[in-house]
Amino acid sequence: MLIEHQLPLVSVSFTNTIHNFTEGDRFISQELESGDIYYQPTEILPFPEAGDTNIYINATFKANGNLIHIDHDEELLFQ
């Protein structure tokens, strides 16, 4: 399978609903075989200062030439 994606592969934010990918329309390619794991750099988000908040997740990539877009928003409740 050929994966092509922008950098970062997944954008996560507590505050921004509009995601900024560092490479614009440029895509990075990675060939994967069955069972491969495609590791990405780990990022640690600072704990939100406000109480309950939303998390915004966005990813855009191509899998074997098919464009896939994932956009997920979720309310986080801290107890």
mmCIF file as gemmi writes it, N, C-alpha and C atoms, coordinates in Angstrom:
data_model
loop_
_atom_site.group_PDB
_atom_site.id
_atom_site.type_symbol
_atom_site.label_atom_id
_atom_site.label_alt_id
_atom_site.label_comp_id
_atom_site.label_asym_id
_atom_site.label_entity_id
_atom_site.label_seq_id
_atom_site.pdbx_PDB_ins_code
_atom_site.Cartn_x
_atom_site.Cartn_y
_atom_site.Cartn_z
_atom_site.occupancy
_atom_site.B_iso_or_equiv
_atom_site.pdbx_formal_charge
_atom_site.auth_seq_id
_atom_site.auth_asym_id
_atom_site.pdbx_PDB_model_num
ATOM 1 N N . MET Axp A 1 ? 0.851 -1.162 0 1 0 ? 1 A 1
ATOM 2 C CA . MET Axp A 1 ? 0 0 0 1 0 ? 1 A 1
ATOM 3 C C . MET Axp A 1 ? 0.901 1.23 0 1 0 ? 1 A 1
ATOM 4 N N . LEU Axp A 2 ? 0.552 2.205 -0.806 1 0 ? 2 A 1
ATOM 5 C CA . LEU Axp A 2 ? 1.279 3.464 -0.848 1 0 ? 2 A 1
ATOM 6 C C . LEU Axp A 2 ? 0.489 4.515 -0.079 1 0 ? 2 A 1
ATOM 7 N N . ILE Axp A 3 ? 1.119 5.075 0.962 1 0 ? 3 A 1
ATOM 8 C CA . ILE Axp A 3 ? 0.529 6.143 1.764 1 0 ? 3 A 1
ATOM 9 C C . ILE Axp A 3 ? 1.213 7.443 1.369 1 0 ? 3 A 1
ATOM 10 N N . GLU Axp A 4 ? 0.433 8.466 1.069 1 0 ? 4 A 1
ATOM 11 C CA . GLU Axp A 4 ? 0.957 9.796 0.794 1 0 ? 4 A 1
ATOM 12 C C . GLU Axp A 4 ? 0.234 10.764 1.72 1 0 ? 4 A 1
ATOM 13 N N . HIS Axp A 5 ? 1.003 11.629 2.42 1 0 ? 5 A 1
ATOM 14 C CA . HIS Axp A 5 ? 0.378 12.527 3.391 1 0 ? 5 A 1
ATOM 15 C C . HIS Axp A 5 ? 1.138 13.827 3.531 1 0 ? 5 A 1
ATOM 16 N N . GLN Axp A 6 ? 0.432 14.809 4.096 1 0 ? 6 A 1
ATOM 17 C CA . GLN Axp A 6 ? 1.05 16.074 4.447 1 0 ? 6 A 1
ATOM 18 C C . GLN Axp A 6 ? 1.739 15.92 5.798 1 0 ? 6 A 1
ATOM 19 N N . LEU Axp A 7 ? 2.514 16.927 6.191 1 0 ? 7 A 1
ATOM 20 C CA . LEU Axp A 7 ? 3.119 16.932 7.52 1 0 ? 7 A 1
ATOM 21 C C . LEU Axp A 7 ? 2.378 17.926 8.396 1 0 ? 7 A 1
ATOM 22 N N . PRO Axp A 8 ? 1.96 17.551 9.582 1 0 ? 8 A 1
ATOM 23 C CA . PRO Axp A 8 ? 2.007 16.207 10.138 1 0 ? 8 A 1
ATOM 24 C C . PRO Axp A 8 ? 0.916 15.325 9.528 1 0 ? 8 A 1
ATOM 25 N N . LEU Axp A 9 ? 1.04 14.043 9.715 1 0 ? 9 A 1
ATOM 26 C CA . LEU Axp A 9 ? 0.011 13.117 9.234 1 0 ? 9 A 1
ATOM 27 C C . LEU Axp A 9 ? -1.32 13.413 9.927 1 0 ? 9 A 1
ATOM 28 N N . VAL Axp A 10 ? -1.256 13.643 11.244 1 0 ? 10 A 1
ATOM 29 C CA . VAL Axp A 10 ? -2.452 13.95 12.037 1 0 ? 10 A 1
ATOM 30 C C . VAL Axp A 10 ? -2.204 15.255 12.786 1 0 ? 10 A 1
ATOM 31 N N . SER Axp A 11 ? -3.143 16.178 12.698 1 0 ? 11 A 1
ATOM 32 C CA . SER Axp A 11 ? -3.063 17.437 13.431 1 0 ? 11 A 1
ATOM 33 C C . SER Axp A 11 ? -4.07 17.394 14.573 1 0 ? 11 A 1
ATOM 34 N N . VAL Axp A 12 ? -3.612 17.733 15.787 1 0 ? 12 A 1
ATOM 35 C CA . VAL Axp A 12 ? -4.466 17.692 16.977 1 0 ? 12 A 1
ATOM 36 C C . VAL Axp A 12 ? -4.339 19.03 17.703 1 0 ? 12 A 1
ATOM 37 N N . SER Axp A 13 ? -5.474 19.591 18.128 1 0 ? 13 A 1
ATOM 38 C CA . SER Axp A 13 ? -5.452 20.875 18.824 1 0 ? 13 A 1
ATOM 39 C C . SER Axp A 13 ? -6.601 20.951 19.815 1 0 ? 13 A 1
ATOM 40 N N . PHE Axp A 14 ? -6.398 21.719 20.89 1 0 ? 14 A 1
ATOM 41 C CA . PHE Axp A 14 ? -7.478 22.005 21.83 1 0 ? 14 A 1
ATOM 42 C C . PHE Axp A 14 ? -8.222 23.275 21.436 1 0 ? 14 A 1
ATOM 43 N N . THR Axp A 15 ? -7.591 24.129 20.631 1 0 ? 15 A 1
ATOM 44 C CA . THR Axp A 15 ? -8.163 25.447 20.368 1 0 ? 15 A 1
ATOM 45 C C . THR Axp A 15 ? -8.46 25.726 18.908 1 0 ? 15 A 1
ATOM 46 N N . ASN Axp A 16 ? -7.727 25.135 17.984 1 0 ? 16 A 1
ATOM 47 C CA . ASN Axp A 16 ? -7.859 25.482 16.574 1 0 ? 16 A 1
ATOM 48 C C . ASN Axp A 16 ? -8.724 24.49 15.818 1 0 ? 16 A 1
ATOM 49 N N . THR Axp A 17 ? -9.762 25.009 15.169 1 0 ? 17 A 1
ATOM 50 C CA . THR Axp A 17 ? -10.585 24.154 14.322 1 0 ? 17 A 1
ATOM 51 C C . THR Axp A 17 ? -10.031 24.139 12.897 1 0 ? 17 A 1
ATOM 52 N N . ILE Axp A 18 ? -9.164 25.106 12.591 1 0 ? 18 A 1
ATOM 53 C CA . ILE Axp A 18 ? -8.497 25.147 11.289 1 0 ? 18 A 1
ATOM 54 C C . ILE Axp A 18 ? -7.075 24.657 11.499 1 0 ? 18 A 1
ATOM 55 N N . HIS Axp A 19 ? -6.707 23.592 10.796 1 0 ? 19 A 1
ATOM 56 C CA . HIS Axp A 19 ? -5.414 22.953 10.998 1 0 ? 19 A 1
ATOM 57 C C . HIS Axp A 19 ? -4.409 23.463 9.98 1 0 ? 19 A 1
ATOM 58 N N . ASN Axp A 20 ? -3.17 23.627 10.435 1 0 ? 20 A 1
ATOM 59 C CA . ASN Axp A 20 ? -2.102 24.142 9.598 1 0 ? 20 A 1
ATOM 60 C C . ASN Axp A 20 ? -1.091 23.028 9.345 1 0 ? 20 A 1
ATOM 61 N N . PHE Axp A 21 ? -1.059 22.56 8.11 1 0 ? 21 A 1
ATOM 62 C CA . PHE Axp A 21 ? -0.092 21.537 7.748 1 0 ? 21 A 1
ATOM 63 C C . PHE Axp A 21 ? 1.134 22.232 7.175 1 0 ? 21 A 1
ATOM 64 N N . THR Axp A 22 ? 2.314 21.871 7.678 1 0 ? 22 A 1
ATOM 65 C CA . THR Axp A 22 ? 3.545 22.597 7.372 1 0 ? 22 A 1
ATOM 66 C C . THR Axp A 22 ? 3.966 22.515 5.921 1 0 ? 22 A 1
ATOM 67 N N . GLU Axp A 23 ? 3.535 21.528 5.197 1 0 ? 23 A 1
ATOM 68 C CA . GLU Axp A 23 ? 3.995 21.358 3.827 1 0 ? 23 A 1
ATOM 69 C C . GLU Axp A 23 ? 2.948 21.764 2.785 1 0 ? 23 A 1
ATOM 70 N N . GLY Axp A 24 ? 1.844 22.382 3.218 1 0 ? 24 A 1
ATOM 71 C CA . GLY Axp A 24 ? 0.834 22.82 2.259 1 0 ? 24 A 1
ATOM 72 C C . GLY Axp A 24 ? 0.297 21.672 1.433 1 0 ? 24 A 1
ATOM 73 N N . ASP Axp A 25 ? 0.421 21.771 0.115 1 0 ? 25 A 1
ATOM 74 C CA . ASP Axp A 25 ? -0.095 20.731 -0.777 1 0 ? 25 A 1
ATOM 75 C C . ASP Axp A 25 ? 0.929 19.645 -1.088 1 0 ? 25 A 1
ATOM 76 N N . ARG Axp A 26 ? 2.128 19.736 -0.522 1 0 ? 26 A 1
ATOM 77 C CA . ARG Axp A 26 ? 3.172 18.734 -0.764 1 0 ? 26 A 1
ATOM 78 C C . ARG Axp A 26 ? 2.877 17.482 0.064 1 0 ? 26 A 1
ATOM 79 N N . PHE Axp A 27 ? 3.021 16.323 -0.559 1 0 ? 27 A 1
ATOM 80 C CA . PHE Axp A 27 ? 2.76 15.056 0.123 1 0 ? 27 A 1
ATOM 81 C C . PHE Axp A 27 ? 4.045 14.249 0.268 1 0 ? 27 A 1
ATOM 82 N N . ILE Axp A 28 ? 4.2 13.541 1.39 1 0 ? 28 A 1
ATOM 83 C CA . ILE Axp A 28 ? 5.302 12.619 1.663 1 0 ? 28 A 1
ATOM 84 C C . ILE Axp A 28 ? 4.79 11.22 1.323 1 0 ? 28 A 1
ATOM 85 N N . SER Axp A 29 ? 5.62 10.383 0.714 1 0 ? 29 A 1
ATOM 86 C CA . SER Axp A 29 ? 5.198 9.025 0.318 1 0 ? 29 A 1
ATOM 87 C C . SER Axp A 29 ? 5.888 7.966 1.17 1 0 ? 29 A 1
ATOM 88 N N . GLN Axp A 30 ? 5.152 6.905 1.483 1 0 ? 30 A 1
ATOM 89 C CA . GLN Axp A 30 ? 5.696 5.772 2.234 1 0 ? 30 A 1
ATOM 90 C C . GLN Axp A 30 ? 5.017 4.505 1.746 1 0 ? 30 A 1
ATOM 91 N N . GLU Axp A 31 ? 5.809 3.549 1.288 1 0 ? 31 A 1
ATOM 92 C CA . GLU Axp A 31 ? 5.292 2.245 0.852 1 0 ? 31 A 1
ATOM 93 C C . GLU Axp A 31 ? 5.211 1.333 2.074 1 0 ? 31 A 1
ATOM 94 N N . LEU Axp A 32 ? 4.066 0.698 2.28 1 0 ? 32 A 1
ATOM 95 C CA . LEU Axp A 32 ? 3.87 -0.188 3.427 1 0 ? 32 A 1
ATOM 96 C C . LEU Axp A 32 ? 3.496 -1.581 2.942 1 0 ? 32 A 1
ATOM 97 N N . GLU Axp A 33 ? 4.034 -2.563 3.624 1 0 ? 33 A 1
ATOM 98 C CA . GLU Axp A 33 ? 3.687 -3.969 3.37 1 0 ? 33 A 1
ATOM 99 C C . GLU Axp A 33 ? 2.713 -4.428 4.454 1 0 ? 33 A 1
ATOM 100 N N . SER Axp A 34 ? 2.039 -5.53 4.229 1 0 ? 34 A 1
ATOM 101 C CA . SER Axp A 34 ? 1.109 -6.071 5.2 1 0 ? 34 A 1
ATOM 102 C C . SER Axp A 34 ? 1.805 -6.278 6.553 1 0 ? 34 A 1
ATOM 103 N N . GLY Axp A 35 ? 1.204 -5.771 7.616 1 0 ? 35 A 1
ATOM 104 C CA . GLY Axp A 35 ? 1.765 -5.917 8.961 1 0 ? 35 A 1
ATOM 105 C C . GLY Axp A 35 ? 2.7 -4.796 9.371 1 0 ? 35 A 1
ATOM 106 N N . ASP Axp A 36 ? 3.073 -3.9 8.44 1 0 ? 36 A 1
ATOM 107 C CA . ASP Axp A 36 ? 3.958 -2.775 8.777 1 0 ? 36 A 1
ATOM 108 C C . ASP Axp A 36 ? 3.252 -1.803 9.724 1 0 ? 36 A 1
ATOM 109 N N . ILE Axp A 37 ? 4.032 -1.146 10.551 1 0 ? 37 A 1
ATOM 110 C CA . ILE Axp A 37 ? 3.557 -0.071 11.418 1 0 ? 37 A 1
ATOM 111 C C . ILE Axp A 37 ? 4.238 1.202 10.952 1 0 ? 37 A 1
ATOM 112 N N . TYR Axp A 38 ? 3.474 2.236 10.698 1 0 ? 38 A 1
ATOM 113 C CA . TYR Axp A 38 ? 4.021 3.499 10.204 1 0 ? 38 A 1
ATOM 114 C C . TYR Axp A 38 ? 4.134 4.463 11.377 1 0 ? 38 A 1
ATOM 115 N N . TYR Axp A 39 ? 5.286 4.458 12.014 1 0 ? 39 A 1
ATOM 116 C CA . TYR Axp A 39 ? 5.508 5.297 13.194 1 0 ? 39 A 1
ATOM 117 C C . TYR Axp A 39 ? 5.617 6.764 12.794 1 0 ? 39 A 1
ATOM 118 N N . GLN Axp A 40 ? 5.071 7.642 13.633 1 0 ? 40 A 1
ATOM 119 C CA . GLN Axp A 40 ? 5.143 9.086 13.452 1 0 ? 40 A 1
ATOM 120 C C . GLN Axp A 40 ? 5.741 9.687 14.716 1 0 ? 40 A 1
ATOM 121 N N . PRO Axp A 41 ? 6.339 10.873 14.597 1 0 ? 41 A 1
ATOM 122 C CA . PRO Axp A 41 ? 6.901 11.519 15.79 1 0 ? 41 A 1
ATOM 123 C C . PRO Axp A 41 ? 5.823 11.735 16.856 1 0 ? 41 A 1
ATOM 124 N N . THR Axp A 42 ? 6.204 11.579 18.11 1 0 ? 42 A 1
ATOM 125 C CA . THR Axp A 42 ? 5.298 11.77 19.231 1 0 ? 42 A 1
ATOM 126 C C . THR Axp A 42 ? 5.3 13.234 19.645 1 0 ? 42 A 1
ATOM 127 N N . GLU Axp A 43 ? 4.138 13.772 19.855 1 0 ? 43 A 1
ATOM 128 C CA . GLU Axp A 43 ? 3.983 15.128 20.364 1 0 ? 43 A 1
ATOM 129 C C . GLU Axp A 43 ? 3.135 15.061 21.62 1 0 ? 43 A 1
ATOM 130 N N . ILE Axp A 44 ? 3.496 15.84 22.635 1 0 ? 44 A 1
ATOM 131 C CA . ILE Axp A 44 ? 2.714 15.904 23.864 1 0 ? 44 A 1
ATOM 132 C C . ILE Axp A 44 ? 2.075 17.281 23.941 1 0 ? 44 A 1
ATOM 133 N N . LEU Axp A 45 ? 0.745 17.294 24.011 1 0 ? 45 A 1
ATOM 134 C CA . LEU Axp A 45 ? 0.028 18.56 24.119 1 0 ? 45 A 1
ATOM 135 C C . LEU Axp A 45 ? 0.013 19.03 25.558 1 0 ? 45 A 1
ATOM 136 N N . PRO Axp A 46 ? 0.145 20.338 25.769 1 0 ? 46 A 1
ATOM 137 C CA . PRO Axp A 46 ? 0.02 20.838 27.148 1 0 ? 46 A 1
ATOM 138 C C . PRO Axp A 46 ? -1.401 20.643 27.642 1 0 ? 46 A 1
ATOM 139 N N . PHE Axp A 47 ? -1.545 20.391 28.932 1 0 ? 47 A 1
ATOM 140 C CA . PHE Axp A 47 ? -2.875 20.216 29.523 1 0 ? 47 A 1
ATOM 141 C C . PHE Axp A 47 ? -3.643 21.516 29.383 1 0 ? 47 A 1
ATOM 142 N N . PRO Axp A 48 ? -4.881 21.479 28.906 1 0 ? 48 A 1
ATOM 143 C CA . PRO Axp A 48 ? -5.63 22.728 28.719 1 0 ? 48 A 1
ATOM 144 C C . PRO Axp A 48 ? -5.863 23.435 30.055 1 0 ? 48 A 1
ATOM 145 N N . GLU Axp A 49 ? -5.684 24.767 30.057 1 0 ? 49 A 1
ATOM 146 C CA . GLU Axp A 49 ? -5.838 25.537 31.293 1 0 ? 49 A 1
ATOM 147 C C . GLU Axp A 49 ? -7.3 25.654 31.709 1 0 ? 49 A 1
ATOM 148 N N . ALA Axp A 50 ? -8.181 25.724 30.72 1 0 ? 50 A 1
ATOM 149 C CA . ALA Axp A 50 ? -9.608 25.791 31.043 1 0 ? 50 A 1
ATOM 150 C C . ALA Axp A 50 ? -10.076 24.404 31.457 1 0 ? 50 A 1
ATOM 151 N N . GLY Axp A 51 ? -11.221 24.324 32.096 1 0 ? 51 A 1
ATOM 152 C CA . GLY Axp A 51 ? -11.756 23.027 32.512 1 0 ? 51 A 1
ATOM 153 C C . GLY Axp A 51 ? -12.072 22.152 31.32 1 0 ? 51 A 1
ATOM 154 N N . ASP Axp A 52 ? -13.332 21.891 31.102 1 0 ? 52 A 1
ATOM 155 C CA . ASP Axp A 52 ? -13.744 21.073 29.962 1 0 ? 52 A 1
ATOM 156 C C . ASP Axp A 52 ? -13.444 21.818 28.671 1 0 ? 52 A 1
ATOM 157 N N . THR Axp A 53 ? -13.043 21.092 27.653 1 0 ? 53 A 1
ATOM 158 C CA . THR Axp A 53 ? -12.666 21.709 26.384 1 0 ? 53 A 1
ATOM 159 C C . THR Axp A 53 ? -12.952 20.731 25.248 1 0 ? 53 A 1
ATOM 160 N N . ASN Axp A 54 ? -12.763 21.181 24.052 1 0 ? 54 A 1
ATOM 161 C CA . ASN Axp A 54 ? -12.903 20.312 22.884 1 0 ? 54 A 1
ATOM 162 C C . ASN Axp A 54 ? -11.53 19.931 22.359 1 0 ? 54 A 1
ATOM 163 N N . ILE Axp A 55 ? -11.454 18.815 21.678 1 0 ? 55 A 1
ATOM 164 C CA . ILE Axp A 55 ? -10.238 18.415 20.975 1 0 ? 55 A 1
ATOM 165 C C . ILE Axp A 55 ? -10.616 18.291 19.494 1 0 ? 55 A 1
ATOM 166 N N . TYR Axp A 56 ? -9.727 18.816 18.643 1 0 ? 56 A 1
ATOM 167 C CA . TYR Axp A 56 ? -9.97 18.839 17.206 1 0 ? 56 A 1
ATOM 168 C C . TYR Axp A 56 ? -8.874 18.03 16.52 1 0 ? 56 A 1
ATOM 169 N N . ILE Axp A 57 ? -9.264 17.021 15.754 1 0 ? 57 A 1
ATOM 170 C CA . ILE Axp A 57 ? -8.32 16.117 15.096 1 0 ? 57 A 1
ATOM 171 C C . ILE Axp A 57 ? -8.597 16.134 13.6 1 0 ? 57 A 1
ATOM 172 N N . ASN Axp A 58 ? -7.514 16.248 12.805 1 0 ? 58 A 1
ATOM 173 C CA . ASN Axp A 58 ? -7.665 16.305 11.363 1 0 ? 58 A 1
ATOM 174 C C . ASN Axp A 58 ? -6.525 15.539 10.709 1 0 ? 58 A 1
ATOM 175 N N . ALA Axp A 59 ? -6.844 14.767 9.687 1 0 ? 59 A 1
ATOM 176 C CA . ALA Axp A 59 ? -5.836 14.058 8.89 1 0 ? 59 A 1
ATOM 177 C C . ALA Axp A 59 ? -6.316 14.009 7.45 1 0 ? 59 A 1
ATOM 178 N N . THR Axp A 60 ? -5.394 14.227 6.529 1 0 ? 60 A 1
ATOM 179 C CA . THR Axp A 60 ? -5.684 14.093 5.105 1 0 ? 60 A 1
ATOM 180 C C . THR Axp A 60 ? -4.552 13.296 4.491 1 0 ? 60 A 1
ATOM 181 N N . PHE Axp A 61 ? -4.876 12.202 3.837 1 0 ? 61 A 1
ATOM 182 C CA . PHE Axp A 61 ? -3.834 11.385 3.226 1 0 ? 61 A 1
ATOM 183 C C . PHE Axp A 61 ? -4.415 10.62 2.049 1 0 ? 61 A 1
ATOM 184 N N . LYS Axp A 62 ? -3.534 10.057 1.249 1 0 ? 62 A 1
ATOM 185 C CA . LYS Axp A 62 ? -3.933 9.212 0.136 1 0 ? 62 A 1
ATOM 186 C C . LYS Axp A 62 ? -3.48 7.789 0.442 1 0 ? 62 A 1
ATOM 187 N N . ALA Axp A 63 ? -4.354 6.817 0.212 1 0 ? 63 A 1
ATOM 188 C CA . ALA Axp A 63 ? -4.032 5.402 0.354 1 0 ? 63 A 1
ATOM 189 C C . ALA Axp A 63 ? -4.249 4.773 -1.018 1 0 ? 63 A 1
ATOM 190 N N . ASN Axp A 64 ? -3.16 4.357 -1.629 1 0 ? 64 A 1
ATOM 191 C CA . ASN Axp A 64 ? -3.213 3.821 -3.002 1 0 ? 64 A 1
ATOM 192 C C . ASN Axp A 64 ? -3.946 4.768 -3.953 1 0 ? 64 A 1
ATOM 193 N N . GLY Axp A 65 ? -3.683 6.068 -3.803 1 0 ? 65 A 1
ATOM 194 C CA . GLY Axp A 65 ? -4.246 7.074 -4.691 1 0 ? 65 A 1
ATOM 195 C C . GLY Axp A 65 ? -5.619 7.588 -4.312 1 0 ? 65 A 1
ATOM 196 N N . ASN Axp A 66 ? -6.278 6.964 -3.348 1 0 ? 66 A 1
ATOM 197 C CA . ASN Axp A 66 ? -7.609 7.406 -2.902 1 0 ? 66 A 1
ATOM 198 C C . ASN Axp A 66 ? -7.467 8.417 -1.772 1 0 ? 66 A 1
ATOM 199 N N . LEU Axp A 67 ? -8.008 9.633 -1.952 1 0 ? 67 A 1
ATOM 200 C CA . LEU Axp A 67 ? -7.917 10.679 -0.944 1 0 ? 67 A 1
ATOM 201 C C . LEU Axp A 67 ? -8.842 10.36 0.223 1 0 ? 67 A 1
ATOM 202 N N . ILE Axp A 68 ? -8.286 10.382 1.437 1 0 ? 68 A 1
ATOM 203 C CA . ILE Axp A 68 ? -9.041 10.11 2.662 1 0 ? 68 A 1
ATOM 204 C C . ILE Axp A 68 ? -8.889 11.314 3.571 1 0 ? 68 A 1
ATOM 205 N N . HIS Axp A 69 ? -10.013 11.804 4.086 1 0 ? 69 A 1
ATOM 206 C CA . HIS Axp A 69 ? -10.003 12.96 4.979 1 0 ? 69 A 1
ATOM 207 C C . HIS Axp A 69 ? -10.728 12.585 6.264 1 0 ? 69 A 1
ATOM 208 N N . ILE Axp A 70 ? -10.051 12.753 7.391 1 0 ? 70 A 1
ATOM 209 C CA . ILE Axp A 70 ? -10.641 12.461 8.7 1 0 ? 70 A 1
ATOM 210 C C . ILE Axp A 70 ? -10.697 13.768 9.469 1 0 ? 70 A 1
ATOM 211 N N . ASP Axp A 71 ? -11.879 14.13 9.944 1 0 ? 71 A 1
ATOM 212 C CA . ASP Axp A 71 ? -12.079 15.343 10.721 1 0 ? 71 A 1
ATOM 213 C C . ASP Axp A 71 ? -12.931 14.969 11.92 1 0 ? 71 A 1
ATOM 214 N N . HIS Axp A 72 ? -12.364 15.075 13.128 1 0 ? 72 A 1
ATOM 215 C CA . HIS Axp A 72 ? -13.062 14.626 14.329 1 0 ? 72 A 1
ATOM 216 C C . HIS Axp A 72 ? -12.972 15.7 15.403 1 0 ? 72 A 1
ATOM 217 N N . ASP Axp A 73 ? -14.105 16.071 15.963 1 0 ? 73 A 1
ATOM 218 C CA . ASP Axp A 73 ? -14.178 16.996 17.098 1 0 ? 73 A 1
ATOM 219 C C . ASP Axp A 73 ? -14.874 16.267 18.241 1 0 ? 73 A 1
ATOM 220 N N . GLU Axp A 74 ? -14.358 16.48 19.442 1 0 ? 74 A 1
ATOM 221 C CA . GLU Axp A 74 ? -14.971 15.8 20.589 1 0 ? 74 A 1
ATOM 222 C C . GLU Axp A 74 ? -14.806 16.644 21.83 1 0 ? 74 A 1
ATOM 223 N N . GLU Axp A 75 ? -15.836 16.687 22.663 1 0 ? 75 A 1
ATOM 224 C CA . GLU Axp A 75 ? -15.769 17.406 23.92 1 0 ? 75 A 1
ATOM 225 C C . GLU Axp A 75 ? -15.04 16.539 24.942 1 0 ? 75 A 1
ATOM 226 N N . LEU Axp A 76 ? -14.074 17.139 25.642 1 0 ? 76 A 1
ATOM 227 C CA . LEU Axp A 76 ? -13.344 16.437 26.694 1 0 ? 76 A 1
ATOM 228 C C . LEU Axp A 76 ? -13.871 16.924 28.046 1 0 ? 76 A 1
ATOM 229 N N . LEU Axp A 77 ? -14.209 16.001 28.903 1 0 ? 77 A 1
ATOM 230 C CA . LEU Axp A 77 ? -14.695 16.33 30.233 1 0 ? 77 A 1
ATOM 231 C C . LEU Axp A 77 ? -13.691 15.836 31.263 1 0 ? 77 A 1
ATOM 232 N N . PHE Axp A 78 ? -13.18 16.751 32.075 1 0 ? 78 A 1
ATOM 233 C CA . PHE Axp A 78 ? -12.194 16.38 33.1 1 0 ? 78 A 1
ATOM 234 C C . PHE Axp A 78 ? -12.872 16.345 34.454 1 0 ? 78 A 1
ATOM 235 N N . GLN Axp A 79 ? -12.592 15.272 35.22 1 0 ? 79 A 1
ATOM 236 C CA . GLN Axp A 79 ? -13.198 15.131 36.532 1 0 ? 79 A 1
ATOM 237 C C . GLN Axp A 79 ? -12.139 15.105 37.594 1 0 ? 79 A 1
